């Protein structure tokens, strides 16, 4: 996955919980990246934007 130009941001739901944060990049065409903020060089999950939208909707419903 080419992350050139990625602008990572922390989830608004992460808060100040001792560094256990998720970062998301959604400024790239055709992909949403997700990573652990404590390990920015570590693995990144990649989602199709439509799949990411469905995931967020399901997570909000609990």
C-alpha positions in Angstrom: 0.0 0.0 0.0 1.4 3.3 -1.0 1.0 5.8 1.8 2.9 8.7 0.1 1.2 11.9 1.2 -0.8 10.3 4.0 -2.0 12.7 6.7 -2.5 10.6 9.9 -4.9 11.7 12.6 -5.9 10.3 15.9 -9.4 9.1 16.4 -11.6 11.7 18.1 -12.6 8.8 20.4 -9.1 8.0 21.5 -8.9 10.6 24.2 -6.1 10.6 26.8 -6.0 6.9 27.7 -2.3 6.3 28.2 -1.4 6.2 24.5 -3.8 3.5 23.4 -4.8 5.4 20.2 -5.8 4.5 16.7 -4.7 6.7 13.9 -6.5 6.9 10.6 -5.5 8.3 7.2 -8.4 9.1 4.9 -7.0 11.6 2.5 -5.8 9.1 -0.1 -7.9 8.0 -3.0 -9.4 4.6 -2.7 -8.0 3.5 0.7 -8.5 4.2 4.4 -5.5 3.3 6.5 -5.6 2.4 10.2 -2.6 2.0 12.5 -1.6 1.9 16.2 -0.2 5.3 17.2 2.3 3.7 19.5 3.9 1.8 16.5 3.7 4.2 13.5 6.3 2.1 11.6 4.3 -1.1 12.3 1.6 -2.8 10.3 -1.2 -0.8 8.8 -4.7 -2.1 8.0 -6.2 -1.0 4.7 -9.9 -0.6 4.0 -11.9 0.2 1.0 -13.7 3.5 1.8 -17.1 1.9 1.6 -16.1 -0.9 3.9 -14.7 1.6 6.4 -17.9 3.6 6.3 -19.9 0.3 7.0 -17.5 -0.6 9.9 -17.9 2.8 11.5 -21.7 2.6 11.2 -21.7 -0.8 12.9 -19.3 0.3 15.6 -21.5 3.3 16.4 -24.5 1.0 16.9 -22.5 -1.2 19.3 
